[in-house]
Amino acid sequence: MNIKIKRRQHLVRKKLDPVISIDSLDNAQTTRERCEMCGFDEAAFVEMQTRSADEPATRFYKCKGCRHTWNDSS
């Protein structure tokens, strides 16, 4: 069986919105969490269920000092 490719389709990356936008950073809940980039000890955070319901939620952080983002899937 011979399969011929007639045309190639290039995939286009989907643009993703940030989990915590810079505009909503002032209104987000904050916690004492040390930033791994700058060492600042306050970060805004949100929790989202990114996996199945029987797995714990993932917490996304954004440093209030340098705006670095990271997550902690606790």
N, C-alpha and C positions, 0 to 999 in steps of 0.2 A: 504494500500500500504506500503510495507516494502522496505526500501532503505538500502542497505548494503554498507559500505565503504570498498573498496578493498585495498587501500593504502593511506597513508598520504604523502602529498607533502609539504616539508618545504620551506618557502619563503626565498629568499636570498636578503638582502638589496643591493640596487644599490649604487655603490660608486659615490659620487657627487664631481664635481670639485668646488673649491672655486670661488665665484663670482669675487673677486679681488685677484689675486695671489700675493704672496709676491714679485715675480720677476717683475711684472708690476706695483707695488705700486709707484715706483719712477717716472713712466711716466704718471700716472693717474692724472686727475684733482683734485685739492685740494680746500678745503673750510674751513672756520672757524666754526667748529662744535665741541662742547665740548664732550669728551669721558666720558661716565658714569662710566667707571672702574678706569681710572687713572687721569682724569681731564685735560689731554692734550687738547689744543684747535685747533688742525689742523688734518684734516682727508681727506683721498682720497675717492672719490666717483664715482659711476656709476649709471645711471638710466636705469631701465628695465621695460618693459610693462609686468606685471605678471598676470594681470586680463584682462577683456574685454576692448575693445578700448574706450568705453565711461567712463571708470574709470581712475583716474590719475595714472601716472607711480610711481613705487616704487623706492626709492633712497636707495642704499646700501652704507654704510660707512665702512671704515677701519681706525682705529686710527694710526697715523704715529708714536706715542710714544710706545704704548704697543701692537699694532697689533690686538686689540679687534675689532670684526665686529658686526654691528647692522644695522637695516633698519628703514626707516621712510616712511610709506605709506601715504604721504601727500595728 
